[in-house]
């Protein structure tokens, strides 16, 4: 599903990633763990094509993303990669249904088709009675489930999550963790999750340990 070779990344004089080689298989659920400052989020952003490496190669399903133009890369990202962040980044003026639809509408789905796919996911995630609520009318756990539905609406091959349960209480955190595994089984996505949560890391198929910009155990 994803292969990266020789990835480096510098911010000024600071070298954050120091030659990363990694293969992530289709339908794997892997976690990226390590101390703060190890380069976890930077690696995830490069995997998701949100950032470019200083050197090295990134392949998604054999597509060399560095060869795509800016517009084609944006289209590729929207269709093939879903993102879930620690902060849900829902648009406050839109309902749960509308927030979920946005990537589908950007992709070019008509309004009814986007709403059909979004409603299906929101029902799957237990939010059928909350679809017309705006973010400030939803709990933290509900907001994050809307963000998960939004990440899934275009049926991406891979979902990347950066500390997705970091702002949730214990009950909602555990529910979200179980949800990732349930979705992997039902929908067949690959999940790559940056986390400091040891319980989630221990549940994953594989832990990728980063330290000082290098993989020390995968």
FITORMI-567154 format. One record per residue (C-alpha): residue in one letter; x, y, z negated. Coordinates in steps of 0.5 Angstrom, whole numbers. Layout:
<atom r="a" x="X" y="Y" z="Z"/>
...
This chain:
<atom r="x" x="0" y="0" z="0"/>
<atom r="x" x="6" y="5" z="-2"/>
<atom r="x" x="13" y="5" z="-1"/>
<atom r="x" x="18" y="10" z="-3"/>
<atom r="x" x="25" y="10" z="-1"/>
<atom r="x" x="31" y="14" z="-4"/>
<atom r="x" x="27" y="20" z="-7"/>
<atom r="x" x="30" y="26" z="-10"/>
<atom r="x" x="27" y="32" z="-12"/>
<atom r="x" x="30" y="38" z="-15"/>
<atom r="x" x="27" y="45" z="-18"/>
<atom r="x" x="33" y="50" z="-17"/>
<atom r="x" x="39" y="47" z="-21"/>
<atom r="x" x="35" y="42" z="-25"/>
<atom r="x" x="35" y="35" z="-21"/>
<atom r="x" x="28" y="32" z="-24"/>
<atom r="x" x="28" y="25" z="-19"/>
<atom r="x" x="35" y="22" z="-18"/>
<atom r="x" x="34" y="16" z="-13"/>
<atom r="x" x="27" y="13" z="-13"/>
<atom r="x" x="25" y="6" z="-10"/>
<atom r="x" x="19" y="3" z="-11"/>
<atom r="x" x="13" y="-1" z="-8"/>
<atom r="x" x="6" y="-1" z="-10"/>
<atom r="x" x="2" y="-7" z="-7"/>
<atom r="x" x="-5" y="-7" z="-5"/>
<atom r="x" x="-10" y="-7" z="-11"/>
<atom r="x" x="-5" y="-7" z="-16"/>
<atom r="x" x="-6" y="-2" z="-22"/>
<atom r="x" x="0" y="0" z="-25"/>
<atom r="x" x="2" y="5" z="-30"/>
<atom r="x" x="8" y="10" z="-30"/>
<atom r="x" x="10" y="11" z="-37"/>
<atom r="x" x="16" y="15" z="-40"/>
<atom r="x" x="18" y="21" z="-45"/>
<atom r="x" x="16" y="28" z="-43"/>
<atom r="x" x="21" y="31" z="-38"/>
<atom r="x" x="22" y="24" z="-35"/>
<atom r="x" x="19" y="26" z="-28"/>
<atom r="x" x="13" y="22" z="-28"/>
<atom r="x" x="8" y="27" z="-26"/>
<atom r="x" x="13" y="30" z="-20"/>
<atom r="x" x="13" y="22" z="-18"/>
<atom r="x" x="6" y="22" z="-18"/>
<atom r="x" x="5" y="28" z="-14"/>
<atom r="x" x="10" y="26" z="-9"/>
<atom r="x" x="6" y="19" z="-8"/>
<atom r="x" x="0" y="23" z="-7"/>
<atom r="x" x="3" y="28" z="-2"/>
<atom r="x" x="2" y="34" z="-6"/>
<atom r="x" x="9" y="35" z="-6"/>
<atom r="x" x="15" y="34" z="-2"/>
<atom r="x" x="21" y="30" z="-4"/>
<atom r="x" x="28" y="33" z="-3"/>
<atom r="x" x="30" y="27" z="0"/>
<atom r="x" x="28" y="20" z="2"/>
<atom r="x" x="22" y="17" z="5"/>
<atom r="x" x="14" y="16" z="3"/>
<atom r="x" x="10" y="11" z="7"/>
<atom r="x" x="2" y="10" z="6"/>
<atom r="x" x="0" y="3" z="9"/>
<atom r="x" x="6" y="4" z="14"/>
<atom r="x" x="5" y="11" z="15"/>
<atom r="x" x="11" y="16" z="15"/>
<atom r="x" x="7" y="22" z="11"/>
<atom r="x" x="13" y="26" z="13"/>
<atom r="x" x="12" y="26" z="20"/>
<atom r="x" x="5" y="29" z="19"/>
<atom r="x" x="4" y="36" z="21"/>
<atom r="x" x="1" y="40" z="15"/>
<atom r="x" x="-6" y="40" z="18"/>
<atom r="x" x="-6" y="32" z="19"/>
<atom r="x" x="-3" y="31" z="12"/>
<atom r="x" x="-9" y="35" z="9"/>
<atom r="x" x="-14" y="30" z="13"/>
<atom r="x" x="-10" y="24" z="11"/>
<atom r="x" x="-10" y="26" z="4"/>
<atom r="x" x="-17" y="27" z="4"/>
<atom r="x" x="-19" y="21" z="7"/>
<atom r="x" x="-14" y="16" z="4"/>
<atom r="x" x="-12" y="19" z="-3"/>
<atom r="x" x="-16" y="20" z="-9"/>
<atom r="x" x="-14" y="24" z="-15"/>
<atom r="x" x="-16" y="24" z="-22"/>
<atom r="x" x="-13" y="29" z="-27"/>
<atom r="x" x="-12" y="31" z="-34"/>
<atom r="x" x="-17" y="37" z="-33"/>
<atom r="x" x="-23" y="35" z="-29"/>
<atom r="x" x="-22" y="41" z="-25"/>
<atom r="x" x="-30" y="41" z="-23"/>
<atom r="x" x="-33" y="47" z="-20"/>
<atom r="x" x="-37" y="50" z="-25"/>
<atom r="x" x="-42" y="53" z="-21"/>
<atom r="x" x="-44" y="46" z="-17"/>
<atom r="x" x="-48" y="40" z="-20"/>
<atom r="x" x="-45" y="34" z="-21"/>
<atom r="x" x="-48" y="31" z="-15"/>
<atom r="x" x="-45" y="37" z="-11"/>
<atom r="x" x="-38" y="37" z="-14"/>
<atom r="x" x="-38" y="29" z="-12"/>
<atom r="x" x="-40" y="31" z="-5"/>
<atom r="x" x="-34" y="36" z="-4"/>
<atom r="x" x="-29" y="31" z="-1"/>
<atom r="x" x="-34" y="28" z="3"/>
<atom r="x" x="-36" y="34" z="6"/>
<atom r="x" x="-29" y="37" z="8"/>
<atom r="x" x="-28" y="30" z="11"/>
<atom r="x" x="-34" y="32" z="16"/>
<atom r="x" x="-40" y="28" z="13"/>
<atom r="x" x="-47" y="31" z="14"/>
<atom r="x" x="-50" y="33" z="7"/>
<atom r="x" x="-55" y="27" z="7"/>
<atom r="x" x="-49" y="22" z="8"/>
<atom r="x" x="-45" y="26" z="3"/>
<atom r="x" x="-50" y="26" z="-2"/>
<atom r="x" x="-52" y="18" z="-1"/>
<atom r="x" x="-45" y="16" z="-2"/>
<atom r="x" x="-44" y="21" z="-8"/>
<atom r="x" x="-51" y="19" z="-11"/>
<atom r="x" x="-49" y="11" z="-11"/>
<atom r="x" x="-42" y="13" z="-14"/>
<atom r="x" x="-45" y="17" z="-20"/>
<atom r="x" x="-50" y="11" z="-21"/>
<atom r="x" x="-45" y="6" z="-21"/>
<atom r="x" x="-41" y="10" z="-27"/>
<atom r="x" x="-48" y="11" z="-31"/>
<atom r="x" x="-49" y="18" z="-29"/>
<atom r="x" x="-56" y="17" z="-25"/>
<atom r="x" x="-60" y="22" z="-30"/>
<atom r="x" x="-54" y="27" z="-30"/>
<atom r="x" x="-53" y="29" z="-23"/>
<atom r="x" x="-56" y="36" z="-23"/>
<atom r="x" x="-53" y="38" z="-29"/>
<atom r="x" x="-47" y="43" z="-28"/>
<atom r="x" x="-40" y="42" z="-32"/>
<atom r="x" x="-42" y="46" z="-38"/>
<atom r="x" x="-48" y="41" z="-39"/>
<atom r="x" x="-44" y="35" z="-39"/>
<atom r="x" x="-40" y="32" z="-44"/>
<atom r="x" x="-32" y="31" z="-44"/>
<atom r="x" x="-33" y="24" z="-42"/>
<atom r="x" x="-38" y="25" z="-37"/>
<atom r="x" x="-34" y="31" z="-33"/>
<atom r="x" x="-29" y="26" z="-33"/>
<atom r="x" x="-33" y="21" z="-30"/>
<atom r="x" x="-36" y="26" z="-25"/>
<atom r="x" x="-28" y="27" z="-23"/>
<atom r="x" x="-27" y="20" z="-22"/>
<atom r="x" x="-33" y="19" z="-17"/>
<atom r="x" x="-31" y="25" z="-13"/>
<atom r="x" x="-24" y="22" z="-13"/>
<atom r="x" x="-28" y="15" z="-10"/>
<atom r="x" x="-33" y="18" z="-5"/>
<atom r="x" x="-29" y="18" z="1"/>
<atom r="x" x="-27" y="10" z="-1"/>
<atom r="x" x="-19" y="12" z="-1"/>
<atom r="x" x="-14" y="6" z="-1"/>
<atom r="x" x="-11" y="9" z="-7"/>
<atom r="x" x="-13" y="13" z="-13"/>
<atom r="x" x="-7" y="17" z="-17"/>
<atom r="x" x="-9" y="19" z="-24"/>
<atom r="x" x="-5" y="24" z="-28"/>
<atom r="x" x="-6" y="23" z="-36"/>
<atom r="x" x="-14" y="22" z="-34"/>
<atom r="x" x="-16" y="20" z="-41"/>
<atom r="x" x="-11" y="26" z="-45"/>
<atom r="x" x="-17" y="30" z="-47"/>
<atom r="x" x="-22" y="25" z="-49"/>
<atom r="x" x="-24" y="22" z="-56"/>
<atom r="x" x="-22" y="15" z="-57"/>
<atom r="x" x="-29" y="12" z="-55"/>
<atom r="x" x="-29" y="16" z="-48"/>
<atom r="x" x="-22" y="14" z="-47"/>
<atom r="x" x="-23" y="7" z="-48"/>
<atom r="x" x="-29" y="7" z="-43"/>
<atom r="x" x="-25" y="11" z="-38"/>
<atom r="x" x="-20" y="6" z="-38"/>
<atom r="x" x="-24" y="0" z="-38"/>
<atom r="x" x="-28" y="4" z="-32"/>
<atom r="x" x="-21" y="4" z="-28"/>
<atom r="x" x="-21" y="-4" z="-28"/>
<atom r="x" x="-28" y="-5" z="-27"/>
<atom r="x" x="-27" y="0" z="-20"/>
<atom r="x" x="-21" y="-4" z="-18"/>
<atom r="x" x="-25" y="-11" z="-18"/>
<atom r="x" x="-31" y="-8" z="-15"/>
<atom r="x" x="-28" y="-3" z="-10"/>
<atom r="x" x="-21" y="-6" z="-9"/>
<atom r="x" x="-17" y="1" z="-10"/>
<atom r="x" x="-10" y="1" z="-12"/>
<atom r="x" x="-9" y="5" z="-18"/>
<atom r="x" x="-3" y="9" z="-20"/>
<atom r="x" x="-4" y="12" z="-27"/>
<atom r="x" x="1" y="17" z="-31"/>
<atom r="x" x="0" y="16" z="-38"/>
<atom r="x" x="3" y="16" z="-45"/>
<atom r="x" x="-3" y="12" z="-48"/>
<atom r="x" x="0" y="5" z="-50"/>
<atom r="x" x="-6" y="1" z="-50"/>
<atom r="x" x="-8" y="3" z="-42"/>
<atom r="x" x="0" y="2" z="-40"/>
<atom r="x" x="-1" y="-5" z="-44"/>
<atom r="x" x="-7" y="-7" z="-40"/>
<atom r="x" x="-4" y="-5" z="-33"/>
<atom r="x" x="-1" y="-10" z="-28"/>
<atom r="x" x="5" y="-7" z="-28"/>
<atom r="x" x="9" y="-1" z="-32"/>
<atom r="x" x="14" y="3" z="-29"/>
<atom r="x" x="18" y="6" z="-34"/>
<atom r="x" x="22" y="13" z="-32"/>
<atom r="x" x="27" y="16" z="-36"/>
<atom r="x" x="32" y="22" z="-34"/>
<atom r="x" x="29" y="22" z="-27"/>
<atom r="x" x="30" y="14" z="-26"/>
<atom r="x" x="26" y="8" z="-26"/>
<atom r="x" x="29" y="4" z="-32"/>
<atom r="x" x="24" y="-2" z="-31"/>
<atom r="x" x="19" y="-4" z="-26"/>
